[in-house]
Amino acid sequence: MTDPFLVGSLGLLAMFALILLQVPIGIAMGVVGVVGTGFIIGFGPALSLLGTEPSSALASEGLAVVAMFLLMGNLAHAGGLSSELYRLAYSFLGHRKGGLIFATIGACAGFGAICGSSVATAATMVRIALPQMLARGYSPGLAAGAIASGGTLGMIVPPSVVMILYAILTENSIITLFLAAIIPGLLAVVFYFGAVAVAVKINPDAAPAGQRSNWSERWMVTKQNWAVMLLAFAVSGGIYSGIFTVTEAASVGATIALCLALFRKRLNVRTFLGCLGDTASNTGLIFVIIIGASIFSYFATLSGLPAAAVSWIEGLGLPSLVVIFCLLLFYILMGAIFDTIAAMVLTLPFVYPLIINMGYDPIWWGVVNIVVIELGMITPPIGINVFVIHAMADNLTMRQIFKGVVPFVIGDLLRLIVLVLIPGLSLWLPRTLGWM
């Protein structure tokens, strides 16, 4: 057991074995990292990782932004901002065939920008949008599929927790990554709208048109959304104008969301403690994964596995574009099995050096990486967003929901191909604004 590469290979197999045995991913990565490092350089230095890596993560100012954005999302939901966003989108789009689905996707994009979480966005919109669509005669499968797919916008529309983690783990600029995701996020909405239009054209009874709102009603609903606009303007405007750092913007956003919830009398002691509890539990989960990933990355680097993987793939002599599409297929499978954060941190030590070696831009890859993993969240056999909706929606089968996501999966695949073949769509905005 003195050969680092042999230890690395066995460690990788051991990690996946632990994950299959239902050991939490962060714990599995940390245990394998410590034991593997112990075999390579000794157990004294290896055990010291259990002190240095957690303290480094807990002291990281960059990682504090995760907790603040999660708290902002919880407080925004408690303050009723998600339901107001839905009413705004419905007032402009509800009169069209499939209008409630258009409104749901638009509200998912807006709430994703506030919340930064796919699962939270999907869970929120199930409570708000699904009863409305079912009451108006929408196909249950298509309605649920739209919510599952719209939930994935929570990770691509800035600010996004996964983007922040990618930027921190790869030492790239968070703001640059946020800017790079804006056009792909808008593209996602466009492709989803196209998917709905085609689905409704094929089966008009699946999504009947609703009543048209007049302009006075639209203006009234728009004015009622002043709180949403204030929060989005304060956070996004503060970040992109340079007034706030990302961490400061997250803190300001959480404070504004708290004040709005108090001003609207939507927050009591029980709700506030619930928001804090949800934030703490999700933050703790993310930190355990990050700490485990840091320990495992240290072990993987010592073993030489990432360098060997890069050399092996380069030795195949495949065109770089073929390698990229193979990685995309791999990530779709990973996204269907693991949640977004786990799929990303498990693979970054091996994939990121390969992307850099092939000469691709790390910001572009960050956007593509998140888009393809999010696609996995709505594809069989698992599709975590589908499972969330199935758990929260009565009388809906998994088969109905998976059938309903098919048009959106096709739209996502087309968008992914466009982003890969035209990198400028992701890189144009940060370059134009001088962040690259």
Salt bridges, closest charged atoms under 4 A:
GLU84 OE2 - ARG264 NH1 2.66
ASP412 OD1 - ARG415 NH2 2.58
